[in-house]
Amino acid sequence: MDREKLEALLRRVRGGKMSVEKAVHEFGAMPIRDLGFAQIDTHRAIRKGFPEVIWGAGKTAEQIVRLLRAYQEHRHDALVTRVDPKKAVAVRRRVAGVSYDKVARVLTLRLNHWRRMGRGVVAVVAAGTSDLPVAEEAAVTAHFMGNDVERHFDVGVAGVHRLLRRAPAIMKARVVIVVAGMEGALPSVVGGLVSAPVIAVPTSVGYGASFSGLTALLAMMTSCAPGIGVVNIDNGFGAGYLAAVINRM
């Protein structure tokens, strides 16, 4: 059940095309589906505009299969992040209609037609090729949530002319996600070029003094460029989700 389906259901009741009893059955008495090892919030899509997302790391293939089958029963689209290839193969063998992005490490279950929900383009800008898993996680998440996404990859500050070549397109975006490791300087440069909000994503890419992304995180948080918000290290999903929320406003 999502907001659009709920509104349609209530219109049918108001128009006399559905009984109150039938509507109650369709809506569901409780907003939680208890699977024992997990409790699914089946009404989150009504409140948030998007169903719960499954964190795949730490879950077994069997647990993910059971969760996805429960989503299927409720006709919810589903997103499963941080799934390694071996686990993805095991899940796809048992759940029909699931696709896998091996770069983003994301499983997706699409039961409903994709609808454009965003008002503009979300640009995903990545500093280097090593940042792509996090950048793709952000891009896949934003697109899955109904946004047009443009990718601008390998445009880090070590060769700033590559970024400047893409600047006209990036400046047209309504939200910009910037993914970078090492010293994390790219969001500051992008923040000085665009008028859109910038969501900075530090990655754990880098040599010893990068401290597994801590250096990039602190650099982004202390950026002198205004209009930058920062998510956690390697949190591409969080950036994609936030960009989707902003782009709906």
C-alpha positions in Angstrom: 0.0 0.0 0.0 1.3 3.4 -1.0 -0.2 6.9 -0.9 -1.5 6.7 -4.5 -3.2 3.3 -3.9 -4.7 4.5 -0.6 -6.2 7.6 -2.3 -7.7 5.5 -5.0 -9.1 3.1 -2.5 -10.7 6.0 -0.5 -12.2 7.5 -3.7 -13.8 4.1 -4.5 -15.4 4.0 -1.0 -16.6 7.6 -1.4 -18.1 6.8 -4.8 -19.9 3.8 -3.4 -17.9 1.4 -5.5 -16.3 -0.4 -2.5 -17.7 -1.2 0.9 -16.1 0.0 4.1 -15.5 -3.6 5.1 -13.7 -4.4 1.9 -11.6 -1.2 2.2 -10.6 -2.2 5.7 -9.5 -5.6 4.4 -7.5 -4.0 1.6 -5.9 -1.5 3.8 -4.9 -4.0 6.4 -5.6 -4.0 10.1 -2.0 -3.7 11.2 0.9 -1.8 9.5 3.4 -4.5 10.5 4.1 -7.9 8.9 5.9 -10.0 11.5 8.3 -12.6 9.9 9.8 -13.6 13.2 13.4 -12.4 12.4 12.1 -9.1 11.0 9.0 -6.9 11.2 8.1 -5.2 7.9 6.6 -1.8 8.0 3.9 -2.3 5.3 2.6 1.3 5.6 5.8 3.1 5.4 5.2 4.0 1.7 2.1 5.9 2.8 4.0 8.0 5.3 7.3 8.4 3.5 6.5 7.9 -0.2 8.8 4.9 -0.4 8.8 1.4 1.2 11.4 0.1 3.6 14.8 -0.6 2.2 16.5 -3.9 3.0 20.1 -3.7 4.2 21.6 -6.8 2.6 24.9 -7.0 4.4 24.7 -9.3 7.4 21.5 -10.9 6.2 21.5 -14.4 4.8 20.1 -15.2 1.3 17.2 -17.0 2.9 16.3 -14.0 5.0 16.4 -11.7 1.9 14.3 -14.2 0.0 11.6 -14.2 2.7 11.6 -10.4 2.9 11.3 -10.0 -0.8 8.4 -12.6 -1.0 6.6 -10.6 1.7 7.1 -7.4 -0.4 5.7 -9.3 -3.4 2.5 -10.2 -1.4 2.0 -6.6 -0.6 2.8 -5.4 -4.1 5.7 -3.3 -2.9 8.7 -2.5 -5.0 11.9 -3.4 -3.1 15.5 -2.3 -2.9 18.2 -4.4 -1.2 21.6 -2.7 -0.7 25.0 -4.1 -0.1 24.5 -7.6 -1.6 27.5 -9.5 -2.7 27.4 -11.3 -6.1 27.2 -14.8 -4.6 24.3 -13.9 -2.4 22.6 -12.1 -5.3 22.7 -15.3 -7.4 21.1 -17.3 -4.6 18.3 -14.8 -4.2 17.6 -14.4 -7.9 17.2 -18.2 -8.2 14.3 -18.2 -5.8 12.6 -14.8 -6.3 11.3 -14.0 -9.8 11.6 -10.5 -11.2 14.7 -9.5 -9.2 17.5 -7.7 -11.0 21.0 -7.1 -9.7 23.5 -4.2 -10.3 26.9 -5.7 -9.6 28.7 -2.3 -9.4 26.2 -0.8 -7.0 25.7 -4.2 -5.2 22.0 -3.6 -5.2 19.1 -6.0 -5.8 15.8 -4.5 -7.1 12.3 -5.9 -7.3 10.0 -3.8 -9.5 6.4 -4.8 -9.3 4.8 -1.4 -10.3 5.5 0.8 -13.3 8.3 3.3 -12.8 6.9 6.8 -12.3 8.8 10.0 -12.5 8.5 11.6 -9.1 11.3 14.2 -9.2 10.9 17.7 -10.5 14.3 17.8 -12.1 17.5 15.9 -12.8 19.7 14.4 -10.1 23.3 14.6 -11.1 25.7 12.0 -9.6 29.3 13.2 -9.8 32.2 10.8 -8.9 35.8 11.7 -8.5 37.4 8.5 -9.6 36.7 5.0 -10.9 37.3 3.5 -7.4 34.4 5.6 -6.1 31.9 4.0 -8.6 30.4 1.4 -6.2 29.2 4.2 -3.9 28.3 6.5 -6.7 26.3 3.8 -8.5 24.5 2.9 -5.3 23.4 6.6 -5.1 22.4 6.7 -8.7 20.4 3.4 -8.6 18.6 4.5 -5.5 17.7 7.9 -6.8 16.4 6.4 -10.1 14.5 3.6 -8.3 12.7 6.3 -6.3 11.4 8.0 -9.5 14.2 10.4 -10.6 16.0 11.1 -13.8 19.6 10.6 -13.1 22.7 11.8 -15.0 26.1 10.3 -14.3 29.4 12.3 -14.4 32.2 10.0 -13.5 36.0 10.2 -13.2 36.0 14.0 -12.9 38.1 14.5 -9.8 40.2 17.5 -8.9 43.4 15.8 -10.0 42.3 16.7 -13.5 39.9 19.5 -12.9 39.5 20.2 -16.7 37.5 17.0 -16.9 35.0 18.4 -14.4 34.8 21.8 -16.1 34.0 20.0 -19.4 30.9 18.5 -17.7 30.1 21.7 -15.7 27.3 23.0 -18.0 25.3 19.8 -17.6 25.9 19.5 -13.9 24.8 23.1 -13.4 21.4 22.3 -14.8 20.7 19.6 -12.2 18.2 20.2 -9.4 20.2 18.2 -6.9 23.9 17.2 -7.1 25.4 14.2 -5.4 29.2 14.4 -5.2 31.2 11.2 -4.3 34.9 11.4 -3.5 37.6 9.8 -1.4 41.2 10.7 -0.8 41.2 14.4 0.4 37.5 14.8 -0.5 38.0 18.2 -2.3 35.5 17.6 -5.1 32.3 18.8 -3.3 33.9 22.1 -2.6 34.7 22.7 -6.2 31.3 21.6 -7.4 29.6 23.6 -4.6 31.3 26.7 -6.0 29.8 26.1 -9.4 26.2 25.1 -8.9 23.1 26.8 -7.3 21.5 23.4 -6.5 21.9 21.7 -3.1 25.0 19.4 -3.0 25.0 16.1 -1.1 28.6 15.1 -0.5 29.5 11.5 0.0 33.0 10.6 1.4 34.3 7.2 0.4 36.8 5.0 2.1 39.1 5.2 -1.0 42.6 6.4 -0.3 46.0 5.8 1.2 46.8 5.5 4.9 46.3 9.1 5.9 42.9 9.1 4.4 41.9 7.0 7.5 39.3 4.9 5.5 37.3 8.0 4.5 37.6 10.0 7.7 39.8 12.6 6.1 37.3 13.1 3.2 34.4 13.2 5.7 36.0 16.0 7.8 37.1 17.9 4.7 33.6 17.9 3.3 32.1 18.9 6.6 34.4 21.9 6.9 34.0 22.9 3.2 34.0 26.7 2.6 31.5 26.3 -0.2 27.9 26.9 1.0 25.0 24.7 0.2 26.7 21.4 1.0 25.3 18.6 3.2 27.3 15.5 4.1 26.2 11.9 4.6 28.2 9.1 6.2 31.2 7.4 4.7 30.4 5.2 1.7 26.6 5.9 2.2 25.6 6.1 -1.4 22.1 4.9 -0.6 21.6 7.7 2.0 22.7 10.3 -0.6 20.4 8.9 -3.3 17.4 8.8 -0.9 18.0 12.3 0.3 18.4 13.6 -3.2 15.0 11.9 -4.2 13.3 13.6 -1.2 14.7 17.0 -2.1 13.8 16.6 -5.8 10.2 16.0 -4.9 9.8 19.3 -3.1 
